[in-house]
């Protein structure tokens, strides 16, 4: 018998949060393969898309399981407050279960919801927002209008950027992504969410590295070589930009590799970015153009944006137009307004809004992004937009002290949300019209607890930017309380 999917949280579990592993009172117990299998009824989905049930009154997380299902699972890790399970088989399936893409390892990141129907994914993403509001209780949250999730035009092959790791072990070269929470690299001949051109170029580069005997970086042995291959394509022009992230500067046959890559279809530029083993980030600080154009050009809503290798841009360019147009609608801009574009990046939102307001001032902390934003202002022949380098919490009070009338504000922070110091600044500056774009419903709900001291939340709009994943962008419209 098949069960109907239910995404709502069960009573008594809505405030559950996985504890900080560093604060555990006893070590985790690893269950060995000989442990018996257990039968679990799945109650809901967690924020990362894993099925959640209970075993002996203890919460258990089982990736790949859906609400309403009865599954056979193996307990793999026993934490003090929760269990981690592994799906063995489904005894009673949800009506919303769909086949997982063939030929792809199900452990790979970026496909956490690929076994759930797309309608179910959209419902889950809206429910994530509702659950976060219920957990943190920002003022008036029960009266918020949380709209249904806007679906993406394409459920597959929508990502225009791929960042794949490369390794060589026992004469075998693998190119792909790491399994979650591990250093096990999963080779990816196919990735169904990836744009087909970028996927082809990634695999072609792997073959060229093998044929030209280009060194591959080895963390264990500390060998220099190519570590990561980044391929990005413009949706508007189909231009492809390739960046080889390397440990070490002068690598054997690297320039020969760049020449061969430059001959691949759509490739217009090849860069080298240098990092080292001490750097925990993917990117290093030095980027050098080896061949071709300095930037590729993307186009959104009639405006052009030049993208250098490290410039941030949404991974789903077609749906990006929906996200930004919805955000600008909620701002309700007028020609006499000054708009502050906080966390401006390469200036996307501010430039898109420039035709609707008197003045746009963007604030961005990364120097390279500010340069890109200023170049994009010139590219679009605008004379009412400028971009300042610095933190929002420092620059915003300066603008107010300089007499700038801050009529409207749009923020698009990272997953960690707004710093408390910035929220304090916003409550002091008090822009009349305020829109918050968030990629994390949990941090949005937490920030709203403080922001609703002065603002009312009218509506939260959900936009699905990354189908097959639990990630979603939500737009909150805040109005200053009179």
N, C-alpha and C positions, 0 to 999 in steps of 0.2 A: 504494500500500500504506500502511496506517495503522500508526503506531508506538504502542507502549504507553508511557504516561507513567511517568517515573522521577524522583523528587524528590531522590534522594540525591546528594550532592556527588561529583564524580569525584576520583580520587586526585590529590594534588598541588595541589588548589585550595582546600582547606578553610580555609586561613589567609589567603586573599586578602582584602584590604580596599582599597576605593577610597581613594587617597591624598588628603590635604588639598590642595586645589587651590592654596592659597596657598604650598605648598612645592615646586611643580613647578620643574624645572630648565630647562625650555624652554617656550615658549608652545604652546598647543594649536593643532593644524592643523585648520582647517575645510575639509571636503571640499565641492567645489561640485557642482552638479547634473549636471555632465557626467561625473563619475566612474562607472566601471562598477559594475554590481551584482555581489554576491558570493553564493555559495551556502554556507550555514552549517548544520551539524547542532547542534541545541540539546541541551546536556548536562543542564542543571538550571535551576531558578528561583533568582533572587537574592532577597534579603530583602525587596525592594520589589516582587516579582512579575514582574520582567523576565526574559526568556529569556537564558541564558548559553551561549555557545559559544566557539570559538577561530578566529581568522583569522591565518595565518602565525605561529602559536605565541603570539599575543597574545589575551588575553581580550576578548570583545566582549559588550556588553549590548544586547539587542533587546527593547524593550517589545512585548507582544502575542504573543510566541512561546512555545511550550510545550516541555517536555522530550520528547525523542524525535522531534521534528519536523525536517524538512529544509525550510529557508526560503530565499527570495531576499531579501536585505537590501541596503540602501545604507548605507555608512559615512558618518556625518555629522560626527563629531569624533574626532580622533586625540589622545588624551592620552598622556603619557609611558609609563604602565603599563597602559592599557586603551583600548578603542575604544567609541564609542557608535554604535549602528546604528539604522536605521529599517526596519521590516518593510515589504517590498514585496508579497510574496505567499507563501502556504504551498504548497510542492510536495508534501510528504508530511505529512498531518495526524495529530495525536494522537487516539486514541480518546476522550480526555477533552475535546476541543475542543467547545464549544457556541456557538450563534449569539450575537453581541454584541447588546445591546438596540438596537432600531431607533429612529431619530430622535435619537440622542445622540452627540455628538462623542466618539470613542474616546480623545481626548487628555485628557479631563476627569479630574481626580482623584476618587478614591472608587469607581472601577470598574476598578481595575488587574487584577482577576482575573475579570472578568465573562465572559471567553471560556473559562474553565475550569469544568468540571462542579463542582457543589457538593461531591460526594464527594472530588474532587481537591483542592478548596480546603481541606477539613478535614485531609486527609493532609499537604498542604503546610505548614499551620500547626503541626502536631505536629512535622514534620521540621525546621522552623525552630528549635524548642526543642532538639532533638537535635543539630543542627548547631552551635548556640551552645555547648552543653556540650562537644562534641568540640573546639571551637576553644580554649576557655579552661581546660578540664580542672580544674574544682573537685574537691575531694577526694571520692573515691568515686563520681564521676559515672556510671560504667558500671553501677552498681547502683541508680541512681535509677529509680523506677517512673514513667515518663512516660505518662500515660493518653491514650487517643484523645480528639480534640477533641470537646467537647459541641456539637452543632449548634444553631443558632438556630431558634426556632419558625417564623420567617419569613425567607426569603432576600431578599425585596424589601419596599420600603415600610415599613421598620422605624425609620428615623431620625425622631425627634420634634423635631429642631431644625435649622433651616437658617440659615446666615449667608452671604448673597449680596451680592456687590459690585455697585454700579450705576455706569454710565458713560453719558455722552452725547457722541456724536461725529457730526458732520454731520447733526444733527437726529434721529439714531436713538438711542433709549435701550435699553441692554442690561443685563440683570440675570442674574447667574450666578456662575461661578467662573473663576478664572484658570487658563489652561493651565499645567502644571507648569513651574517655573523660568522663568516669563515674566510680562510684564505684559499679555498678550493675554487680554482678557475673553471668555469663551465664554458666549453667551446660553443659558439653560436653561429652555425651555418645559416640558420633561419631565426629571425626575431619578428613575429607577426605584427607588433606595434610599430616597427621601424619603417620609415620611408624606404621604398625599394632601391632608389638610387644610392642612398647612403650605405645601405646594407651591402650592395654590390661593390662599392668602393672599399669598404672595410675588408671584405673577403679578398678583393684583388690585392690590397696592400699586404695582407698576410702572405699571399703567394709570392709577391715581389720580395718581401723580406727573406723568405726561404731561398728563392732563386738567386738573389744577389748576395747571400751570406752576410746580411746586415746583423750586427750583434743585437741580441735580445737581453734586456736587463734581468739580472737574477738577484733577488733580495737576499736569499739565503747565503749565496756565495759572494755577494757584493760586487757582481760584475756590472760594468757599464753597458748601456745599450738602450734600445727603444723600450719604453715602459708602458705607454698608453697611446692609442691612436684615436684622435678626435676628428670626426667628419661632420660638417654642417652644410646644409643646403638651403638656399633661399627659395621659398615657395613662389615668389614673384618672377624671378629671373632664371631659376634652376641652376644658378652658379653653385659650385661646391668648393668649400674651403677646408683644407686638411692641415691638422697640426700634429706633429710627431713630438710627444713629450718624452724626453730622454733623460737618463742619468748619464752625465758626461757630455762634453761638448763635441770633440772631434771623434766621430765614429766611422769605422771603416765602411766605405761604400754608401755613406748617408746621402751624399750629393747625387750619386747614381740613382739611389732610391727616389729622391725628390724629382729627378728628371723623368723617371718612369711613371711616377704618380701623376705628374703634370700632363701626361699623355692620355690619362683615363678620361672617359666621357664626363663632361660637365665640370671637371676640376679646373679652377682658375687661379688657385694660389696654394702654396705649400709653405708651412711655417715649422720652425723648431722651437719648442719651449723646453728650457733646462731646469731640472729639479735635482734633488739629492736624497739620499736615504734617510736623512734626519727630518725631512719635510713631511708632516702627516697629511698635507693636502695633495690633491691630484696635480695641480698646476704649480710650477715654479715661478720665480719673479722675472726671469729673462726670456723674452720672446723675440726671435729673429726671423724675418722673412727670407726664405730660400729662393722662391720663385713666384712670379705672378703678381696679382693685385694685392693692395694693402687691405682692402675690405671687400666683402660682398654686400649687395644691396637688397634689403627686404622692403616690401611695401605693405602697409596696413591702412585701410580706410583712406586711400588716396595720398598718404604721406610716405616718404621714403626714409629708410634708416640704414646707414652704413654700419656694418658689423665687423669689428676686428675680432681676432680669435677669442679673447677673454671677455668680450662684451656679453652681458646677460640679455637673453631674449627668450620669450616663452617657447616651449618645445612643440607646441601645436599651433602653427601660425594661422591656420584657417579659423580655428576657434578663438584665437586671440582677438580677432576683430569683434566677435560677439562679446567677449569679456569686457573689453575696453569701451565698446559702445554702450553697454548696459551701465557701466560705472559712470560714464559721462552723463547719461540720461538722469541718473539718480542725483547727480550734483546740481542739476537745474541751473546751469550757468547763464549769465546775462552779459551784455557787451561792456558794462561798466565795472566788472569785477576784476580783482587781482586773485589769481589762483596760485597756491603753493603746491608744487609737485614734490612731495617728500619721498625719500628713497628713489630718486628719479632714474637711476640706472643710465641708459643711453638716451633718456629724454622722451620715451615713447608717449606716455600719457599726456605730459604737458604739451608736446608738439601737436598731438591730436586735438587738444582742447584750444589751441592758440587762436583759432579763427572765431571762437565763441566768446572770448574775454578781452579785456583791455590789456592785461599783462599776465605773463606766466613767469614765475620764479621757481626754478628747480633746485633741490638740495640733494647732494650726493657725496658720500665720504670717500669713494674710490677715485683717485686722480684720473686714471685712464678712462673711466666711464664719463667723467665730466668733460674730458676732451672730445670723446665720441658724441656726447650730447650737444656740445657747442658746434661740432661739425654738422650734426643733423639739423640744427637750426639753420645753418647756412645752406645745406642741401635743399631745404624746403622754402628758402627765400623768406624767412620770417624776420620781423623786426621788433616783435613784442615778447620774445622769450629769451631768458638768460639763465645760466646754471652756475651755482656756487658750490665750491668744495667745502665740506665740513659736516659735522654731525648735526642732525635736525634739532636736537635739544640745545645746541649752542647757537646755531644760525637763526632759528626762529625768533628768539627773544631779541637778537640784534636787529632783525628786520622791524620788529614792533617798536623798538627804541628809536629806530631811524625814521619812524613816522609812516612806515608802509602799512596801508590798510589791508588786513588779511581777510578777505571776504569768503574765500573757499579754500578747502584743503583736501588733498587726496593722499592717502598713505598706502604703500604696498610693501610692507616689511617682510623680512625673512620668516621662516617657520617659528622662530622663537618669539615673534610678536614685538610689541613696543616695550622699550625700556621704561621702568617706573619713572625715571627722571624726565623722559619725553612726555609721558602722560601728564605729569605735573605741569610741564611747559604748555601743553595743549589746553589744560584746564585754566591756565593763566591767560593765554592768548585768545582763546574762545572764538575760533572762526565760525561764522554763521552757518555755512554749508560745509559738511564734512562727510567724506566717504572713505571707508576702510576696506581695502581689498586684502583678503587673508587666504593663505594656503593651508591653514591649520585651524579648524573650528574650535579646538580646545584653547589655544592661546587667544583667539578672538574673544571667546566667552569670558576668559579671565580678565582681559583688558577692558571689556565692557563693564565689568563690575565697578571699576574706577571711573571710566569715561561717563557712565550714566549718572554720576553725581551732578553733571551739568547738561547732559544731552539725553534726548529721547531717541530710541531706535524705532524707525518707522517700518523698515522692511529689510529683509536679508534675502539676497538673490544668489542662487547656487548655479555655477557654470561648470560643466564637466569638461575639464581640459585634458585629462589623462584617462581615457577608457581602459578598462581591464585592471586598473589599479584602485586602491582605496582613496587616492588623492583627489581633491576637488578645490576649486577656488570659490570663495563666497564673498559677496559684496554687501557690506552693511551701510545703510544710509542713517546718519546721525544728524539730528536737528537740535540746535541750541534751545534749551528750555527757557521760556520767557519768565 
